[in-house]
Amino acid sequence: MSMQKPLVFVVDDNDYTLLQIRKSLQQAMSCQVLGFRNANDCLVNLHLNPDFILSDYNLTDESDNNQTEPVMNGEQLLVQLKNSRPEIPVMMYSSRNSVALAVRL
C-alpha cells in the first residue's frame, strides 16, 4: 500500500523565494509542492485538494503586463480560501514587521 505524499501549495510572486521554499519543503517533508506566482492561480487549482497552503502576504505579480483585474494580495487570498475551503490549513508569511498585520491575519 503506497501512501500519497502530502500536497502543499506555495504562493509567492518572487521566483527565487518560490524555488527556495519548494526545495526546502520537498527535502524536509518529502511532500509534493506546487508553486503559484499569484493568488488566482492558487484558487483555480484548489480542485487538486492541497493539504496545506503557504502564502506570501505581499503578492504583486508585475510580470504580467496583460492583467485585466487587480492583483489579489495574501490577505484577500486568505479570505477567499477560508470562505471556500476552510478545512485547508493556511500559513501566511511576510517581510513586514507589523504586529497588527500578524494579528489581523
Residue frames as a rotation matrix with the C-alpha (Angstrom) as fourth column:
MET 1
0.579 0.815 0.000 0.00
0.815 -0.579 0.000 0.00
0.000 0.000 -1.000 0.00
SER 2
-0.500 -0.794 0.345 1.57
0.794 -0.580 -0.184 3.28
0.346 0.182 0.920 -1.07
MET 3
0.232 0.502 -0.833 0.89
0.754 -0.634 -0.172 6.45
-0.614 -0.588 -0.526 0.83
GLN 4
0.415 -0.033 0.909 0.48
0.728 -0.587 -0.353 9.55
0.546 0.809 -0.220 -1.28
LYS 5
-0.638 -0.712 -0.293 2.76
0.761 -0.526 -0.378 12.41
0.115 -0.464 0.878 -0.33
PRO 6
0.170 0.678 -0.715 1.05
0.666 -0.614 -0.424 15.48
-0.727 -0.404 -0.556 1.15
LEU 7
-0.022 -0.082 0.996 0.37
0.902 -0.432 -0.015 18.23
0.432 0.898 0.084 -1.37
VAL 8
-0.005 -0.089 -0.996 1.49
0.662 -0.747 0.064 21.73
-0.749 -0.659 0.063 -0.41
PHE 9
0.556 0.164 0.815 0.66
0.723 -0.578 -0.378 24.88
0.409 0.800 -0.440 -2.37
VAL 10
-0.215 -0.623 -0.752 3.16
0.742 -0.605 0.289 27.74
-0.635 -0.496 0.592 -2.13
VAL 11
0.638 0.479 0.603 2.12
0.745 -0.583 -0.324 31.19
0.197 0.656 -0.729 -3.36
ASP 12
0.204 -0.620 -0.758 4.83
0.365 -0.670 0.646 33.80
-0.908 -0.409 0.090 -3.90
ASP 13
0.973 0.229 -0.038 5.37
0.067 -0.434 -0.899 36.29
-0.222 0.871 -0.437 -6.70
ASN 14
0.323 -0.932 -0.164 9.16
-0.913 -0.352 0.208 36.13
-0.251 0.083 -0.964 -6.32
ASP 15
0.695 -0.029 -0.718 10.60
-0.427 0.787 -0.446 33.30
0.578 0.617 0.535 -8.42
TYR 16
-0.351 -0.925 -0.144 13.71
-0.350 0.272 -0.897 32.87
0.868 -0.265 -0.419 -6.27
THR 17
-0.563 0.213 0.799 11.78
-0.817 0.008 -0.577 32.70
-0.129 -0.977 0.169 -2.99
LEU 18
0.546 0.835 -0.074 9.26
-0.828 0.524 -0.201 30.31
-0.129 0.171 0.977 -4.52
LEU 19
0.426 -0.475 -0.770 12.03
-0.325 0.714 -0.621 28.00
0.844 0.515 0.150 -5.72
GLN 20
-0.627 -0.747 0.221 13.84
-0.443 0.108 -0.890 28.03
0.641 -0.656 -0.398 -2.37
ILE 21
-0.256 0.628 0.735 10.70
-0.907 0.107 -0.408 27.29
-0.335 -0.771 0.542 -0.38
ARG 22
0.705 0.529 -0.473 9.72
-0.682 0.689 -0.246 24.50
0.195 0.496 0.846 -2.76
LYS 23
0.041 -0.792 -0.609 13.17
-0.261 0.579 -0.772 22.87
0.964 0.191 -0.183 -2.47
SER 24
-0.737 -0.361 0.572 13.22
-0.601 -0.039 -0.798 23.17
0.310 -0.932 -0.188 1.31
LEU 25
0.087 0.864 0.495 9.75
-0.932 0.246 -0.266 21.69
-0.352 -0.438 0.827 1.75
GLN 26
0.704 0.172 -0.689 10.41
-0.535 0.766 -0.355 18.81
0.467 0.619 0.632 -0.63
GLN 27
-0.238 -0.890 -0.389 13.66
-0.214 0.439 -0.873 17.93
0.947 -0.124 -0.295 1.15
ALA 28
-0.801 -0.142 0.582 12.46
-0.570 -0.116 -0.813 18.38
0.183 -0.983 0.012 4.73
MET 29
-0.237 0.840 0.487 8.97
-0.718 0.187 -0.671 16.93
-0.655 -0.509 0.559 4.45
SER 30
-0.945 -0.142 0.294 9.10
0.088 0.758 0.647 14.68
-0.314 0.637 -0.704 1.40
CYS 31
0.015 0.997 -0.081 5.94
0.313 -0.082 -0.946 16.29
-0.950 -0.012 -0.313 0.06
GLN 32
-0.154 0.071 0.986 4.63
0.979 -0.121 0.162 17.34
0.131 0.990 -0.051 -3.33
VAL 33
-0.227 0.041 -0.973 4.88
0.386 -0.914 -0.129 21.09
-0.894 -0.405 0.192 -3.78
LEU 34
0.093 0.283 0.955 3.08
0.972 -0.233 -0.026 23.18
0.216 0.930 -0.296 -6.38
GLY 35
-0.561 -0.377 -0.737 4.15
0.550 -0.835 0.009 26.80
-0.619 -0.400 0.676 -6.68
PHE 36
0.344 0.712 0.612 1.99
0.929 -0.352 -0.114 29.67
0.134 0.608 -0.783 -7.87
ARG 37
-0.711 -0.666 0.223 3.04
0.656 -0.744 -0.128 33.22
0.251 0.056 0.966 -8.68
ASN 38
-0.752 0.499 0.430 -0.36
-0.501 -0.857 0.118 34.69
0.427 -0.127 0.895 -7.86
ALA 39
-0.675 0.543 0.500 -3.45
-0.436 0.253 -0.864 34.09
-0.595 -0.801 0.066 -5.77
ASN 40
0.243 0.840 -0.485 -5.77
-0.920 0.041 -0.389 33.47
-0.307 0.541 0.783 -8.72
ASP 41
-0.102 -0.357 -0.928 -3.70
-0.670 0.715 -0.201 30.53
0.735 0.602 -0.312 -9.96
CYS 42
-0.965 -0.209 0.160 -3.79
-0.251 0.551 -0.796 29.05
0.078 -0.808 -0.584 -6.47
LEU 43
-0.356 0.912 0.202 -7.58
-0.591 -0.052 -0.805 29.39
-0.724 -0.406 0.558 -6.26
VAL 44
0.248 0.433 -0.867 -8.11
-0.962 0.214 -0.168 27.87
0.113 0.876 0.470 -9.71
ASN 45
-0.280 -0.495 -0.823 -6.18
-0.441 0.827 -0.347 24.79
0.853 0.266 -0.450 -8.63
LEU 46
-0.415 0.170 0.894 -8.00
-0.900 0.066 -0.431 24.09
-0.133 -0.983 0.125 -5.35
HIS 47
0.667 0.691 -0.279 -9.65
-0.734 0.674 -0.084 21.12
0.130 0.260 0.957 -7.06
LEU 48
0.061 -0.751 -0.658 -6.30
-0.259 0.625 -0.737 19.36
0.964 0.215 -0.156 -6.54
ASN 49
0.869 0.476 -0.138 -7.10
0.022 0.241 0.970 19.33
0.495 -0.846 0.199 -2.80
PRO 50
-0.154 -0.974 0.165 -3.91
-0.198 -0.134 -0.971 20.62
0.968 -0.182 -0.172 -1.17
ASP 51
0.243 0.143 -0.959 -3.18
0.804 0.524 0.282 19.50
0.543 -0.840 0.013 2.37
PHE 52
0.207 -0.294 -0.933 -1.61
0.711 -0.611 0.349 22.84
-0.673 -0.735 0.082 3.27
ILE 53
0.584 -0.057 0.810 -1.14
0.638 -0.584 -0.501 26.31
0.502 0.810 -0.305 1.73
LEU 54
0.028 -0.675 -0.738 1.81
0.768 -0.458 0.448 28.59
-0.639 -0.579 0.505 2.42
SER 55
0.450 0.255 0.856 1.48
0.817 -0.505 -0.279 32.11
0.361 0.825 -0.436 1.03
ASP 56
-0.766 -0.641 -0.041 3.33
0.634 -0.744 -0.211 35.38
0.105 -0.188 0.977 0.99
TYR 57
0.010 0.760 -0.649 1.29
0.632 -0.508 -0.585 38.38
-0.775 -0.404 -0.486 2.14
ASN 58
0.098 -0.068 -0.993 2.64
-0.419 -0.908 0.021 40.78
-0.903 0.414 -0.117 -0.47
LEU 59
-0.151 -0.056 0.987 1.68
0.724 0.673 0.149 39.39
-0.673 0.737 -0.061 -3.88
THR 60
0.428 0.233 -0.873 2.38
-0.302 -0.874 -0.381 41.88
-0.852 0.427 -0.303 -6.65
ASP 61
-0.046 -0.417 0.908 2.96
0.681 0.651 0.334 39.93
-0.730 0.634 0.254 -9.86
GLU 62
0.363 0.113 -0.925 4.00
-0.333 -0.911 -0.242 42.80
-0.870 0.396 -0.293 -12.11
SER 63
-0.705 -0.690 0.163 5.45
-0.123 0.346 0.930 40.47
-0.698 0.636 -0.329 -14.74
ASP 64
-0.368 0.667 0.648 2.03
0.890 0.454 0.039 40.00
-0.268 0.591 -0.761 -16.32
ASN 65
-0.912 -0.070 -0.404 1.50
-0.007 -0.983 0.185 43.19
-0.410 0.171 0.896 -18.30
ASN 66
-0.727 0.677 -0.113 -1.77
-0.123 0.034 0.992 41.89
0.675 0.735 0.058 -19.76
GLN 67
-0.797 0.432 -0.422 -3.59
0.577 0.340 -0.742 41.88
-0.177 -0.835 -0.520 -16.42
THR 68
-0.440 0.732 0.520 -7.20
0.215 -0.476 0.853 42.93
0.872 0.487 0.052 -16.70
GLU 69
0.737 0.676 0.021 -8.03
0.117 -0.158 0.980 42.86
0.666 -0.720 -0.196 -12.99
PRO 70
0.345 -0.633 0.693 -6.14
-0.850 -0.524 -0.056 43.96
0.399 -0.569 -0.719 -9.87
VAL 71
-0.330 -0.583 -0.742 -3.73
-0.115 0.805 -0.582 41.55
0.937 -0.107 -0.333 -8.23
MET 72
0.793 0.608 -0.032 -5.07
-0.110 0.195 0.975 39.83
0.599 -0.769 0.222 -5.12
ASN 73
-0.175 -0.863 0.475 -2.79
-0.802 -0.155 -0.577 40.12
0.572 -0.481 -0.664 -2.07
GLY 74
-0.788 -0.259 -0.558 -2.23
0.018 0.897 -0.441 37.40
0.615 -0.358 -0.702 0.52
GLU 75
-0.851 0.519 0.086 -4.90
-0.193 -0.157 -0.968 38.70
-0.489 -0.840 0.234 2.87
GLN 76
-0.048 0.848 -0.528 -7.51
-0.970 -0.166 -0.179 38.65
-0.239 0.503 0.830 0.11
LEU 77
-0.307 -0.144 -0.941 -6.39
-0.509 0.860 0.035 35.13
0.804 0.490 -0.337 -0.81
LEU 78
-0.990 -0.101 -0.095 -6.76
0.031 0.512 -0.859 34.05
0.135 -0.853 -0.504 2.82
VAL 79
-0.468 0.884 0.000 -10.34
-0.610 -0.322 -0.724 35.39
-0.640 -0.339 0.690 2.93
GLN 80
0.081 0.477 -0.875 -11.21
-0.962 0.267 0.056 33.55
0.260 0.838 0.480 -0.31
LEU 81
-0.580 -0.400 -0.710 -9.67
-0.263 0.917 -0.302 30.32
0.771 0.011 -0.637 0.97
LYS 82
-0.979 0.198 0.053 -11.45
-0.005 0.239 -0.971 30.46
-0.205 -0.951 -0.233 4.32
ASN 83
-0.216 0.947 -0.240 -14.78
-0.820 -0.309 -0.481 31.16
-0.530 0.093 0.843 2.57
SER 84
0.326 0.361 -0.874 -14.47
-0.879 0.456 -0.140 28.35
0.347 0.814 0.466 0.05
ARG 85
0.382 -0.296 -0.876 -12.23
0.116 0.955 -0.272 25.74
0.917 0.002 0.399 1.73
PRO 86
0.508 -0.143 0.849 -11.99
-0.746 -0.566 0.352 26.46
0.430 -0.812 -0.394 5.48
GLU 87
0.972 -0.096 0.213 -10.65
-0.041 0.828 0.559 22.97
-0.230 -0.552 0.801 6.23
ILE 88
0.526 -0.833 0.174 -7.33
0.620 0.234 -0.749 23.67
0.583 0.502 0.639 4.47
PRO 89
0.515 -0.426 -0.743 -4.66
0.619 -0.415 0.667 24.98
-0.593 -0.804 0.050 6.87
VAL 90
0.639 -0.301 0.707 -3.07
0.469 -0.576 -0.669 28.20
0.609 0.759 -0.227 5.61
MET 91
0.296 -0.614 -0.732 0.11
0.757 -0.317 0.571 29.86
-0.583 -0.723 0.371 6.82
MET 92
0.900 -0.005 0.436 0.97
0.277 -0.767 -0.579 33.40
0.337 0.642 -0.688 5.77
TYR 93
0.119 -0.883 -0.455 4.43
0.886 -0.112 0.449 34.98
-0.447 -0.456 0.769 5.82
SER 94
0.872 0.149 0.467 5.68
0.358 -0.844 -0.400 38.49
0.334 0.516 -0.789 5.22
SER 95
-0.228 -0.974 -0.020 8.82
0.827 -0.182 -0.532 40.55
0.515 -0.137 0.846 5.39
ARG 96
0.088 0.349 0.933 6.76
-0.197 -0.912 0.360 43.30
0.976 -0.216 -0.011 7.00
ASN 97
-0.779 -0.343 -0.525 7.48
0.462 0.250 -0.851 43.83
0.423 -0.905 -0.036 10.66
SER 98
-0.516 0.705 0.487 3.91
-0.639 -0.695 0.329 44.52
0.571 -0.142 0.809 11.75
VAL 99
-0.970 0.221 0.105 2.28
0.054 0.613 -0.789 43.04
-0.239 -0.759 -0.606 14.82
ALA 100
-0.255 0.931 -0.263 -1.08
-0.584 -0.365 -0.725 44.49
-0.771 -0.031 0.636 13.72
LEU 101
-0.025 0.186 -0.982 -0.86
-0.961 0.265 0.075 42.66
0.274 0.946 0.172 10.39
ALA 102
-0.825 -0.357 -0.439 0.11
-0.242 0.924 -0.297 39.39
0.511 -0.139 -0.848 12.07
VAL 103
-0.801 0.582 0.142 -2.82
-0.046 0.177 -0.983 39.63
-0.597 -0.794 -0.115 14.48
ARG 104
-0.049 0.820 -0.570 -5.28
-0.834 -0.347 -0.429 40.51
-0.550 0.454 0.701 11.69
LEU 105
-0.147 -0.060 -0.987 -4.20
-0.827 0.555 0.089 37.57
0.542 0.830 -0.131 9.54
